[in-house]
Structures are given as structure tokens and as C-alpha cells.
Amino acid sequence: MINVTQANNTNVSGYIGLIAQWHHDRNLIDGATNQSQFMKLISEAGELANNLAKGKDCRDDIGDMMVVLINIAEREGYTINECLQQAWNDIKDRKGKMVNGTFVKNTDADYEQLTSA
């Protein structure tokens, strides 16, 4: 069971452990599916989009999405560190340009067309 005092005095890796245990304590690892968790993630993304559009504080929305992602990682046997390391390795040398507020990778099929303006 989660100690509330511990949760108030922790760092990112500590929160990840607490959240993973929270999922286990509520049977959200064995009792849920990746599909149901993905649907939850999209639901939380909708809340984030809504609050961003309205200029509202979105820390809770970002946190909620991270909670769901921790669930999926835990279910798959991945660590968040592994996931972030892989993502970093994928993007660290990526090149491209900003087009209308969106980063377009130089490897995208329509890169030349989008960036020739």
C-alpha cells in the first residue's frame, strides 16, 4: 500500500514506482488490457487538448497521461527509463524544419514540398 507521506517527498523515479504499485494494488495490470489502457490514454489526451485550447493549467492532464503510460509500460515489462532512452536515441540526431508550428523530419516523404516555401 502507498504511504502518502512518502508520495509527498519523492522524485520522478519514486513516483514511477508508486504509480506502478498503485496499478498493481488495483488490479490494473492483470485486470486491464493494453487496448483499454490505450483508450484511457486517448481520453486523457482529449482532456489535455481541451485545457490547452482554453489556456488552462494542464499539469494534471499531463500527469494523468503519464500514469496511463506507466501502466502500459509495466504491463509490457518495460521501464520508463528504457522507453525514454529509446525515444532519445531515435530523436537525438533527427534533422528537419518547423513548418507552421510543426516539426517536419527531413526523412518525411513530403519534406521538400512542405519546406520549399
N, CA, C and O atoms as a Tinker XYZ file with bonds, in Angstrom:
   468  protein
     1  N      0.842000   -1.187000    0.000000    73     2
     2  CA     0.000000    0.000000    0.000000    64     1     3
     3  C      0.884000    1.246000    0.000000    63     2     4     5
     4  O      1.993000    1.229000    0.534000    81     3
     5  N      0.397000    2.298000   -0.588000    73     3     6
     6  CA     1.168000    3.525000   -0.774000    64     5     7
     7  C      1.114000    4.384000    0.479000    63     6     8     9
     8  O      0.050000    4.593000    1.061000    81     7
     9  N      2.286000    4.881000    0.886000    73     7    10
    10  CA     2.424000    5.770000    2.024000    64     9    11
    11  C      2.307000    7.210000    1.518000    63    10    12    13
    12  O      3.134000    7.648000    0.719000    81    11
    13  N      1.296000    7.947000    1.973000    73    11    14
    14  CA     1.032000    9.303000    1.486000    64    13    15
    15  C      2.194000   10.234000    1.793000    63    14    16    17
    16  O      2.537000   11.073000    0.960000    81    15
    17  N      2.814000   10.111000    2.969000    73    15    18
    18  CA     3.962000   10.951000    3.318000    64    17    19
    19  C      5.097000   10.708000    2.348000    63    18    20    21
    20  O      5.764000   11.650000    1.921000    81    19
    21  N      5.325000    9.445000    1.994000    73    19    22
    22  CA     6.360000    9.100000    1.035000    64    21    23
    23  C      6.072000    9.755000   -0.317000    63    22    24    25
    24  O      6.985000   10.270000   -0.962000    81    23
    25  N      4.835000    9.738000   -0.738000    73    23    26
    26  CA     4.453000   10.316000   -2.030000    64    25    27
    27  C      4.694000   11.817000   -2.065000    63    26    28    29
    28  O      4.986000   12.365000   -3.128000    81    27
    29  N      4.580000   12.492000   -0.933000    73    27    30
    30  CA     4.763000   13.938000   -0.885000    64    29    31
    31  C      6.230000   14.345000   -0.910000    63    30    32    33
    32  O      6.538000   15.517000   -1.124000    81    31
    33  N      7.147000   13.392000   -0.695000    73    31    34
    34  CA     8.577000   13.693000   -0.621000    64    33    35
    35  C      9.363000   12.793000   -1.567000    63    34    36    37
    36  O     10.294000   12.109000   -1.142000    81    35
    37  N      8.998000   12.790000   -2.829000    73    35    38
    38  CA     9.640000   11.865000   -3.756000    64    37    39
    39  C     10.060000   12.563000   -5.038000    63    38    40    41
    40  O      9.736000   13.730000   -5.259000    81    39
    41  N     10.788000   11.835000   -5.884000    73    39    42
    42  CA    11.235000   12.354000   -7.177000    64    41    43
    43  C     10.570000   11.558000   -8.289000    63    42    44    45
    44  O      9.713000   10.715000   -8.022000    81    43
    45  N     10.954000   11.817000   -9.526000    73    43    46
    46  CA    10.287000   11.182000  -10.665000    64    45    47
    47  C     10.359000    9.666000  -10.581000    63    46    48    49
    48  O      9.338000    8.992000  -10.712000    81    47
    49  N     11.546000    9.121000  -10.366000    73    47    50
    50  CA    11.649000    7.656000  -10.313000    64    49    51
    51  C     10.860000    7.098000   -9.139000    63    50    52    53
    52  O     10.313000    5.999000   -9.235000    81    51
    53  N     10.790000    7.821000   -8.051000    73    51    54
    54  CA     9.979000    7.391000   -6.915000    64    53    55
    55  C      8.496000    7.378000   -7.257000    63    54    56    57
    56  O      7.775000    6.446000   -6.900000    81    55
    57  N      8.044000    8.422000   -7.956000    73    55    58
    58  CA     6.639000    8.465000   -8.387000    64    57    59
    59  C      6.313000    7.327000   -9.339000    63    58    60    61
    60  O      5.235000    6.739000   -9.259000    81    59
    61  N      7.233000    7.014000  -10.235000    73    59    62
    62  CA     7.004000    5.910000  -11.167000    64    61    63
    63  C      6.768000    4.621000  -10.391000    63    62    64    65
    64  O      5.850000    3.863000  -10.706000    81    63
    65  N      7.592000    4.371000   -9.381000    73    63    66
    66  CA     7.411000    3.179000   -8.549000    64    65    67
    67  C      6.089000    3.190000   -7.797000    63    66    68    69
    68  O      5.400000    2.172000   -7.729000    81    67
    69  N      5.737000    4.334000   -7.236000    73    67    70
    70  CA     4.468000    4.455000   -6.516000    64    69    71
    71  C      3.282000    4.230000   -7.449000    63    70    72    73
    72  O      2.319000    3.553000   -7.089000    81    71
    73  N      3.358000    4.799000   -8.640000    73    71    74
    74  CA     2.262000    4.666000   -9.601000    64    73    75
    75  C      2.154000    3.227000  -10.088000    63    74    76    77
    76  O      1.051000    2.696000  -10.214000    81    75
    77  N      3.286000    2.595000  -10.360000    73    75    78
    78  CA     3.265000    1.189000  -10.781000    64    77    79
    79  C      2.632000    0.326000   -9.694000    63    78    80    81
    80  O      1.822000   -0.552000   -9.989000    81    79
    81  N      3.000000    0.573000   -8.442000    73    79    82
    82  CA     2.407000   -0.191000   -7.344000    64    81    83
    83  C      0.913000    0.094000   -7.216000    63    82    84    85
    84  O      0.133000   -0.815000   -6.934000    81    83
    85  N      0.514000    1.329000   -7.417000    73    83    86
    86  CA    -0.894000    1.712000   -7.394000    64    85    87
    87  C     -1.668000    0.896000   -8.420000    63    86    88    89
    88  O     -2.762000    0.406000   -8.136000    81    87
    89  N     -1.097000    0.751000   -9.615000    73    87    90
    90  CA    -1.731000   -0.061000  -10.666000    64    89    91
    91  C     -1.885000   -1.519000  -10.216000    63    90    92    93
    92  O     -2.941000   -2.126000  -10.396000    81    91
    93  N     -0.830000   -2.060000   -9.638000    73    91    94
    94  CA    -0.888000   -3.451000   -9.164000    64    93    95
    95  C     -1.926000   -3.603000   -8.052000    63    94    96    97
    96  O     -2.697000   -4.563000   -8.044000    81    95
    97  N     -1.943000   -2.658000   -7.119000    73    95    98
    98  CA    -2.872000   -2.719000   -5.981000    64    97    99
    99  C     -4.332000   -2.699000   -6.426000    63    98   100   101
   100  O     -5.203000   -3.207000   -5.720000    81    99
   101  N     -4.598000   -2.123000   -7.577000    73    99   102
   102  CA    -5.976000   -2.001000   -8.073000    64   101   103
   103  C     -6.275000   -2.952000   -9.231000    63   102   104   105
   104  O     -7.270000   -2.786000   -9.936000    81   103
   105  N     -5.409000   -3.945000   -9.422000    73   103   106
   106  CA    -5.572000   -4.966000  -10.453000    64   105   107
   107  C     -5.644000   -4.360000  -11.861000    63   106   108   109
   108  O     -6.322000   -4.893000  -12.739000    81   107
   109  N     -4.940000   -3.247000  -12.063000    73   107   110
   110  CA    -4.941000   -2.597000  -13.370000    64   109   111
   111  C     -3.847000   -3.141000  -14.292000    63   110   112   113
   112  O     -3.760000   -2.739000  -15.452000    81   111
   113  N     -3.022000   -4.042000  -13.790000    73   111   114
   114  CA    -2.017000   -4.682000  -14.638000    64   113   115
   115  C     -2.598000   -5.970000  -15.200000    63   114   116   117
   116  O     -2.680000   -6.140000  -16.417000    81   115
   117  N     -2.998000   -6.872000  -14.325000    73   115   118
   118  CA    -3.560000   -8.150000  -14.773000    64   117   119
   119  C     -5.015000   -8.026000  -15.203000    63   118   120   121
   120  O     -5.480000   -8.804000  -16.036000    81   119
   121  N     -5.735000   -7.065000  -14.650000    73   119   122
   122  CA    -7.166000   -6.961000  -14.916000    64   121   123
   123  C     -7.546000   -6.068000  -16.077000    63   122   124   125
   124  O     -8.707000   -6.045000  -16.483000    81   123
   125  N     -6.586000   -5.332000  -16.621000    73   123   126
   126  CA    -6.865000   -4.439000  -17.753000    64   125   127
   127  C     -6.202000   -5.008000  -19.005000    63   126   128   129
   128  O     -5.489000   -6.010000  -18.942000    81   127
   129  N     -6.440000   -4.369000  -20.118000    73   127   130
   130  CA    -5.790000   -4.756000  -21.374000    64   129   131
   131  C     -5.061000   -3.550000  -21.940000    63   130   132   133
   132  O     -5.349000   -2.412000  -21.570000    81   131
   133  N     -4.124000   -3.799000  -22.829000    73   131   134
   134  CA    -3.449000   -2.685000  -23.498000    64   133   135
   135  C     -4.446000   -1.839000  -24.276000    63   134   136   137
   136  O     -4.319000   -0.616000  -24.342000    81   135
   137  N     -5.435000   -2.498000  -24.864000    73   135   138
   138  CA    -6.443000   -1.763000  -25.618000    64   137   139
   139  C     -7.234000   -0.825000  -24.713000    63   138   140   141
   140  O     -7.469000    0.329000  -25.070000    81   139
   141  N     -7.648000   -1.315000  -23.536000    73   139   142
   142  CA    -8.414000   -0.457000  -22.627000    64   141   143
   143  C     -7.556000    0.690000  -22.107000    63   142   144   145
   144  O     -8.045000    1.803000  -21.917000    81   143
   145  N     -6.272000    0.414000  -21.878000    73   143   146
   146  CA    -5.386000    1.470000  -21.395000    64   145   147
   147  C     -5.093000    2.481000  -22.496000    63   146   148   149
   148  O     -4.952000    3.672000  -22.220000    81   147
   149  N     -5.001000    2.019000  -23.746000    73   147   150
   150  CA    -4.817000    2.950000  -24.851000    64   149   151
   151  C     -6.030000    3.868000  -24.981000    63   150   152   153
   152  O     -5.881000    5.069000  -25.204000    81   151
   153  N     -7.212000    3.312000  -24.843000    73   151   154
   154  CA    -8.427000    4.134000  -24.902000    64   153   155
   155  C     -8.431000    5.166000  -23.768000    63   154   156   157
   156  O     -8.854000    6.305000  -23.966000    81   155
   157  N     -7.966000    4.770000  -22.593000    73   155   158
   158  CA    -7.860000    5.699000  -21.464000    64   157   159
   159  C     -6.854000    6.805000  -21.796000    63   158   160   161
   160  O     -7.085000    7.974000  -21.485000    81   159
   161  N     -5.747000    6.432000  -22.423000    73   159   162
   162  CA    -4.738000    7.416000  -22.806000    64   161   163
   163  C     -5.313000    8.446000  -23.773000    63   162   164   165
   164  O     -5.065000    9.643000  -23.630000    81   163
   165  N     -6.073000    7.985000  -24.746000    73   163   166
   166  CA    -6.682000    8.903000  -25.715000    64   165   167
   167  C     -7.701000    9.808000  -25.027000    63   166   168   169
   168  O     -7.804000   10.989000  -25.357000    81   167
   169  N     -8.447000    9.263000  -24.078000    73   167   170
   170  CA    -9.391000   10.065000  -23.300000    64   169   171
   171  C     -8.659000   11.180000  -22.553000    63   170   172   173
   172  O     -9.089000   12.333000  -22.545000    81   171
   173  N     -7.544000   10.805000  -21.926000    73   171   174
   174  CA    -6.753000   11.809000  -21.195000    64   173   175
   175  C     -6.150000   12.830000  -22.159000    63   174   176   177
   176  O     -6.028000   14.005000  -21.815000    81   175
   177  N     -5.769000   12.389000  -23.374000    73   175   178
   178  CA    -5.241000   13.317000  -24.375000    64   177   179
   179  C     -6.310000   14.328000  -24.776000    63   178   180   181
   180  O     -6.005000   15.495000  -25.021000    81   179
   181  N     -7.549000   13.882000  -24.841000    73   179   182
   182  CA    -8.650000   14.798000  -25.142000    64   181   183
   183  C     -8.795000   15.863000  -24.069000    63   182   184   185
   184  O     -9.025000   17.032000  -24.379000    81   183
   185  N     -8.662000   15.469000  -22.811000    73   183   186
   186  CA    -8.731000   16.443000  -21.712000    64   185   187
   187  C     -7.575000   17.434000  -21.810000    63   186   188   189
   188  O     -7.754000   18.630000  -21.579000    81   187
   189  N     -6.387000   16.931000  -22.155000    73   187   190
   190  CA    -5.233000   17.812000  -22.328000    64   189   191
   191  C     -5.486000   18.805000  -23.460000    63   190   192   193
   192  O     -5.244000   20.002000  -23.304000    81   191
   193  N     -5.966000   18.317000  -24.584000    73   191   194
   194  CA    -6.251000   19.188000  -25.731000    64   193   195
   195  C     -7.257000   20.264000  -25.352000    63   194   196   197
   196  O     -7.084000   21.429000  -25.712000    81   195
   197  N     -8.293000   19.891000  -24.637000    73   195   198
   198  CA    -9.327000   20.832000  -24.217000    64   197   199
   199  C     -8.742000   21.933000  -23.338000    63   198   200   201
   200  O     -9.023000   23.114000  -23.541000    81   199
   201  N     -7.925000   21.539000  -22.360000    73   199   202
   202  CA    -7.353000   22.534000  -21.456000    64   201   203
   203  C     -6.301000   23.398000  -22.137000    63   202   204   205
   204  O     -6.186000   24.585000  -21.831000    81   203
   205  N     -5.531000   22.820000  -23.056000    73   203   206
   206  CA    -4.579000   23.637000  -23.817000    64   205   207
   207  C     -5.320000   24.667000  -24.659000    63   206   208   209
   208  O     -4.926000   25.832000  -24.717000    81   207
   209  N     -6.387000   24.233000  -25.308000    73   207   210
   210  CA    -7.174000   25.140000  -26.152000    64   209   211
   211  C     -7.762000   26.286000  -25.348000    63   210   212   213
   212  O     -7.918000   27.394000  -25.863000    81   211
   213  N     -8.089000   26.025000  -24.086000    73   211   214
   214  CA    -8.699000   27.045000  -23.233000    64   213   215
   215  C     -7.672000   27.824000  -22.420000    63   214   216   217
   216  O     -8.036000   28.715000  -21.652000    81   215
   217  N     -6.388000   27.492000  -22.583000    73   215   218
   218  CA    -5.340000   28.185000  -21.846000    64   217   219
   219  C     -5.325000   27.855000  -20.364000    63   218   220   221
   220  O     -4.818000   28.634000  -19.556000    81   219
   221  N     -5.881000   26.704000  -20.004000    73   219   222
   222  CA    -5.944000   26.301000  -18.595000    64   221   223
   223  C     -4.702000   25.514000  -18.191000    63   222   224   225
   224  O     -3.963000   25.017000  -19.041000    81   223
   225  N     -4.485000   25.409000  -16.892000    73   223   226
   226  CA    -3.399000   24.602000  -16.334000    64   225   227
   227  C     -3.598000   23.151000  -16.762000    63   226   228   229
   228  O     -4.681000   22.594000  -16.583000    81   227
   229  N     -2.590000   22.555000  -17.309000    73   227   230
   230  CA    -2.727000   21.188000  -17.819000    64   229   231
   231  C     -1.780000   20.208000  -17.142000    63   230   232   233
   232  O     -1.550000   19.118000  -17.667000    81   231
   233  N     -1.227000   20.569000  -15.990000    73   231   234
   234  CA    -0.319000   19.661000  -15.283000    64   233   235
   235  C     -0.990000   18.347000  -14.924000    63   234   236   237
   236  O     -0.378000   17.286000  -15.055000    81   235
   237  N     -2.236000   18.399000  -14.472000    73   235   238
   238  CA    -2.953000   17.177000  -14.124000    64   237   239
   239  C     -3.165000   16.297000  -15.353000    63   238   240   241
   240  O     -3.054000   15.074000  -15.269000    81   239
   241  N     -3.468000   16.914000  -16.486000    73   239   242
   242  CA    -3.698000   16.162000  -17.720000    64   241   243
   243  C     -2.421000   15.454000  -18.166000    63   242   244   245
   244  O     -2.455000   14.283000  -18.545000    81   243
   245  N     -1.296000   16.168000  -18.121000    73   243   246
   246  CA    -0.008000   15.565000  -18.474000    64   245   247
   247  C      0.302000   14.422000  -17.509000    63   246   248   249
   248  O      0.721000   13.344000  -17.929000    81   247
   249  N      0.094000   14.664000  -16.224000    73   247   250
   250  CA     0.327000   13.619000  -15.223000    64   249   251
   251  C     -0.562000   12.408000  -15.436000    63   250   252   253
   252  O     -0.105000   11.270000  -15.323000    81   251
   253  N     -1.839000   12.646000  -15.747000    73   251   254
   254  CA    -2.764000   11.532000  -15.989000    64   253   255
   255  C     -2.307000   10.688000  -17.175000    63   254   256   257
   256  O     -2.399000    9.461000  -17.140000    81   255
   257  N     -1.815000   11.347000  -18.222000    73   255   258
   258  CA    -1.325000   10.602000  -19.374000    64   257   259
   259  C     -0.095000    9.784000  -19.004000    63   258   260   261
   260  O      0.068000    8.652000  -19.459000    81   259
   261  N      0.760000   10.358000  -18.184000    73   259   262
   262  CA     1.947000    9.620000  -17.744000    64   261   263
   263  C      1.563000    8.416000  -16.888000    63   262   264   265
   264  O      2.193000    7.363000  -16.978000    81   263
   265  N      0.537000    8.569000  -16.063000    73   263   266
   266  CA     0.056000    7.444000  -15.248000    64   265   267
   267  C     -0.370000    6.285000  -16.152000    63   266   268   269
   268  O     -0.039000    5.131000  -15.882000    81   267
   269  N     -1.094000    6.590000  -17.207000    73   267   270
   270  CA    -1.544000    5.537000  -18.130000    64   269   271
   271  C     -0.352000    4.938000  -18.865000    63   270   272   273
   272  O     -0.296000    3.721000  -19.046000    81   271
   273  N      0.595000    5.757000  -19.288000    73   271   274
   274  CA     1.777000    5.241000  -19.970000    64   273   275
   275  C      2.607000    4.348000  -19.057000    63   274   276   277
   276  O      3.180000    3.359000  -19.514000    81   275
   277  N      2.677000    4.686000  -17.776000    73   275   278
   278  CA     3.369000    3.829000  -16.812000    64   277   279
   279  C      2.669000    2.481000  -16.725000    63   278   280   281
   280  O      3.328000    1.446000  -16.627000    81   279
   281  N      1.336000    2.482000  -16.760000    73   279   282
   282  CA     0.581000    1.232000  -16.743000    64   281   283
   283  C      0.945000    0.371000  -17.944000    63   282   284   285
   284  O      1.227000   -0.819000  -17.797000    81   283
   285  N      0.939000    0.967000  -19.123000    73   283   286
   286  CA     1.240000    0.209000  -20.335000    64   285   287
   287  C      2.669000   -0.326000  -20.288000    63   286   288   289
   288  O      2.907000   -1.485000  -20.628000    81   287
   289  N      3.606000    0.496000  -19.875000    73   287   290
   290  CA     5.000000    0.050000  -19.767000    64   289   291
   291  C      5.119000   -1.103000  -18.778000    63   290   292   293
   292  O      5.796000   -2.093000  -19.056000    81   291
   293  N      4.477000   -0.983000  -17.644000    73   291   294
   294  CA     4.505000   -2.028000  -16.609000    64   293   295
   295  C      3.910000   -3.325000  -17.150000    63   294   296   297
   296  O      4.445000   -4.407000  -16.907000    81   295
   297  N      2.820000   -3.219000  -17.874000    73   295   298
   298  CA     2.174000   -4.405000  -18.448000    64   297   299
   299  C      3.085000   -5.098000  -19.461000    63   298   300   301
   300  O      3.069000   -6.323000  -19.587000    81   299
   301  N      3.880000   -4.304000  -20.180000    73   299   302
   302  CA     4.762000   -4.842000  -21.214000    64   301   303
   303  C      6.132000   -5.265000  -20.677000    63   302   304   305
   304  O      6.938000   -5.856000  -21.396000    81   303
   305  N      6.382000   -4.954000  -19.401000    73   303   306
   306  CA     7.673000   -5.304000  -18.805000    64   305   307
   307  C      8.787000   -4.328000  -19.154000    63   306   308   309
   308  O      9.965000   -4.674000  -19.075000    81   307
   309  N      8.418000   -3.109000  -19.540000    73   307   310
   310  CA     9.392000   -2.070000  -19.867000    64   309   311
   311  C      9.546000   -1.143000  -18.673000    63   310   312   313
   312  O      8.645000   -1.030000  -17.842000    81   311
   313  N     10.691000   -0.482000  -18.594000    73   311   314
   314  CA    10.832000    0.610000  -17.638000    64   313   315
   315  C     10.641000    1.919000  -18.402000    63   314   316   317
   316  O     10.868000    1.986000  -19.610000    81   315
   317  N     10.229000    2.936000  -17.692000    73   315   318
   318  CA    10.082000    4.258000  -18.315000    64   317   319
   319  C     11.445000    4.736000  -18.795000    63   318   320   321
   320  O     11.547000    5.378000  -19.841000    81   319
   321  N     12.481000    4.429000  -18.045000    73   319   322
   322  CA    13.826000    4.808000  -18.452000    64   321   323
   323  C     14.189000    4.180000  -19.797000    63   322   324   325
   324  O     14.748000    4.854000  -20.662000    81   323
   325  N     13.876000    2.896000  -19.980000    73   323   326
   326  CA    14.134000    2.238000  -21.266000    64   325   327
   327  C     13.371000    2.922000  -22.398000    63   326   328   329
   328  O     13.911000    3.145000  -23.481000    81   327
   329  N     12.128000    3.246000  -22.135000    73   327   330
   330  CA    11.301000    3.897000  -23.150000    64   329   331
   331  C     11.854000    5.266000  -23.517000    63   330   332   333
   332  O     11.926000    5.616000  -24.695000    81   331
   333  N     12.245000    6.040000  -22.513000    73   331   334
   334  CA    12.800000    7.365000  -22.771000    64   333   335
   335  C     14.155000    7.269000  -23.465000    63   334   336   337
   336  O     14.462000    8.072000  -24.347000    81   335
   337  N     14.963000    6.288000  -23.068000    73   335   338
   338  CA    16.262000    6.105000  -23.709000    64   337   339
   339  C     16.086000    5.767000  -25.186000    63   338   340   341
   340  O     16.794000    6.307000  -26.036000    81   339
   341  N     15.151000    4.883000  -25.492000    73   339   342
   342  CA    14.905000    4.531000  -26.890000    64   341   343
   343  C     14.394000    5.733000  -27.675000    63   342   344   345
   344  O     14.821000    5.969000  -28.805000    81   343
   345  N     13.477000    6.493000  -27.075000    73   343   346
   346  CA    12.956000    7.687000  -27.743000    64   345   347
   347  C     14.086000    8.698000  -27.984000    63   346   348   349
   348  O     14.183000    9.281000  -29.064000    81   347
   349  N     14.934000    8.898000  -26.974000    73   347   350
   350  CA    16.050000    9.834000  -27.133000    64   349   351
   351  C     16.977000    9.387000  -28.256000    63   350   352   353
   352  O     17.404000   10.195000  -29.081000    81   351
   353  N     17.285000    8.094000  -28.281000    73   351   354
   354  CA    18.158000    7.581000  -29.337000    64   353   355
   355  C     17.531000    7.778000  -30.716000    63   354   356   357
   356  O     18.245000    7.983000  -31.698000    81   355
   357  N     16.214000    7.718000  -30.796000    73   355   358
   358  CA    15.517000    7.928000  -32.066000    64   357   359
   359  C     15.552000    9.384000  -32.515000    63   358   360   361
   360  O     15.617000    9.652000  -33.715000    81   359
   361  N     15.510000   10.334000  -31.573000    73   359   362
   362  CA    15.385000   11.750000  -31.952000    64   361   363
   363  C     16.666000   12.553000  -31.866000    63   362   364   365
   364  O     16.746000   13.622000  -32.470000    81   363
   365  N     17.671000   12.087000  -31.142000    73   363   366
   366  CA    18.827000   12.938000  -30.829000    64   365   367
   367  C     19.540000   13.494000  -32.053000    63   366   368   369
   368  O     20.070000   14.604000  -31.997000    81   367
   369  N     19.567000   12.761000  -33.143000    73   367   370
   370  CA    20.251000   13.230000  -34.344000    64   369   371
   371  C     19.278000   13.612000  -35.454000    63   370   372   373
   372  O     19.688000   13.837000  -36.592000    81   371
   373  N     18.006000   13.686000  -35.129000    73   371   374
   374  CA    16.972000   13.974000  -36.121000    64   373   375
   375  C     17.131000   15.408000  -36.633000    63   374   376   377
   376  O     17.399000   16.334000  -35.866000    81   375
   377  N     16.963000   15.565000  -37.930000    73   375   378
   378  CA    17.044000   16.874000  -38.561000    64   377   379
   379  C     15.709000   17.167000  -39.238000    63   378   380   381
   380  O     14.967000   16.255000  -39.601000    81   379
   381  N     15.425000   18.433000  -39.398000    73   379   382
   382  CA    14.191000   18.846000  -40.040000    64   381   383
   383  C     13.979000   20.338000  -39.862000    63   382   384   385
   384  O     14.888000   21.070000  -39.472000    81   383
   385  N     12.764000   20.772000  -40.157000    73   383   386
   386  CA    12.413000   22.189000  -40.057000    64   385   387
   387  C     11.025000   22.334000  -39.455000    63   386   388   389
   388  O     10.193000   21.430000  -39.527000    81   387
   389  N     10.801000   23.502000  -38.859000    73   387   390
   390  CA     9.477000   23.849000  -38.375000    64   389   391
   391  C      8.663000   24.397000  -39.541000    63   390   392   393
   392  O      9.118000   25.283000  -40.264000    81   391
   393  N      7.462000   23.865000  -39.718000    73   391   394
   394  CA     6.543000   24.331000  -40.752000    64   393   395
   395  C      5.197000   24.562000  -40.083000    63   394   396   397
   396  O      4.548000   23.616000  -39.636000    81   395
   397  N      4.781000   25.818000  -40.014000    73   395   398
   398  CA     3.505000   26.183000  -39.388000    64   397   399
   399  C      3.356000   25.599000  -37.983000    63   398   400   401
   400  O      2.286000   25.116000  -37.612000    81   399
   401  N      4.437000   25.647000  -37.211000    73   399   402
   402  CA     4.397000   25.195000  -35.830000    64   401   403
   403  C      4.565000   23.699000  -35.642000    63   402   404   405
   404  O      4.437000   23.203000  -34.523000    81   403
   405  N      4.851000   22.968000  -36.714000    73   403   406
   406  CA     5.034000   21.521000  -36.630000    64   405   407
   407  C      6.419000   21.167000  -37.155000    63   406   408   409
   408  O      6.835000   21.651000  -38.207000    81   407
   409  N      7.139000   20.308000  -36.406000    73   407   410
   410  CA     8.452000   19.850000  -36.846000    64   409   411
   411  C      8.271000   18.791000  -37.922000    63   410   412   413
   412  O      7.603000   17.781000  -37.700000    81   411
   413  N      8.861000   19.020000  -39.079000    73   411   414
   414  CA     8.804000   18.070000  -40.194000    64   413   415
   415  C     10.197000   17.474000  -40.347000    63   414   416   417
   416  O     11.167000   18.193000  -40.592000    81   415
   417  N     10.288000   16.150000  -40.200000    73   415   418
   418  CA    11.574000   15.459000  -40.324000    64   417   419
   419  C     12.056000   15.512000  -41.765000    63   418   420   421
   420  O     11.262000   15.428000  -42.702000    81   419
   421  N     13.371000   15.653000  -41.930000    73   419   422
   422  CA    13.924000   15.693000  -43.280000    64   421   423
   423  C     13.803000   14.346000  -43.988000    63   422   424   425
   424  O     14.078000   14.260000  -45.185000    81   423
   425  N     13.407000   13.315000  -43.290000    73   423   426
   426  CA    13.205000   11.996000  -43.897000    64   425   427
   427  C     11.747000   11.772000  -44.306000    63   426   428   429
   428  O     11.440000   10.759000  -44.934000    81   427
   429  N     10.839000   12.700000  -43.962000    73   427   430
   430  CA     9.442000   12.568000  -44.366000    64   429   431
   431  C      9.342000   12.648000  -45.888000    63   430   432   433
   432  O     10.060000   13.420000  -46.523000    81   431
   433  N      8.459000   11.858000  -46.461000    73   431   434
   434  CA     8.305000   11.796000  -47.911000    64   433   435
   435  C      7.969000   13.155000  -48.513000    63   434   436   437
   436  O      8.395000   13.462000  -49.626000    81   435
   437  N      7.216000   13.963000  -47.794000    73   435   438
   438  CA     6.808000   15.271000  -48.335000    64   437   439
   439  C      7.627000   16.432000  -47.768000    63   438   440   441
   440  O      7.177000   17.577000  -47.801000    81   439
   441  N      8.806000   16.152000  -47.255000    73   439   442
   442  CA     9.666000   17.179000  -46.648000    64   441   443
   443  C      9.973000   18.316000  -47.611000    63   442   444   445
   444  O      9.787000   19.484000  -47.270000    81   443
   445  N     10.439000   17.985000  -48.808000    73   443   446
   446  CA    10.813000   19.021000  -49.784000    64   445   447
   447  C      9.621000   19.897000  -50.144000    63   446   448   449
   448  O      9.741000   21.120000  -50.220000    81   447
   449  N      8.482000   19.272000  -50.362000    73   447   450
   450  CA     7.287000   20.026000  -50.732000    64   449   451
   451  C      6.865000   20.959000  -49.588000    63   450   452   453
   452  O      6.501000   22.110000  -49.824000    81   451
   453  N      6.917000   20.465000  -48.371000    73   451   454
   454  CA     6.462000   21.260000  -47.221000    64   453   455
   455  C      7.443000   22.374000  -46.846000    63   454   456   457
   456  O      7.033000   23.398000  -46.298000    81   455
   457  N      8.708000   22.187000  -47.130000    73   455   458
   458  CA     9.708000   23.152000  -46.663000    64   457   459
   459  C     10.247000   24.040000  -47.770000    63   458   460   461
   460  O     11.159000   24.828000  -47.521000    81   459
   461  N      9.722000   23.944000  -48.974000    73   459   462
   462  CA    10.254000   24.727000  -50.104000    64   461   463
   463  C      9.661000   26.135000  -50.187000    63   462   464   465
   464  O     10.050000   26.913000  -51.059000    81   463
   465  N      8.755000   26.465000  -49.322000    73   463   466
   466  CA     8.092000   27.771000  -49.404000    64   465   467
   467  C      8.968000   28.894000  -48.931000    63   466   468
   468  O      8.548000   30.051000  -48.941000    81   467
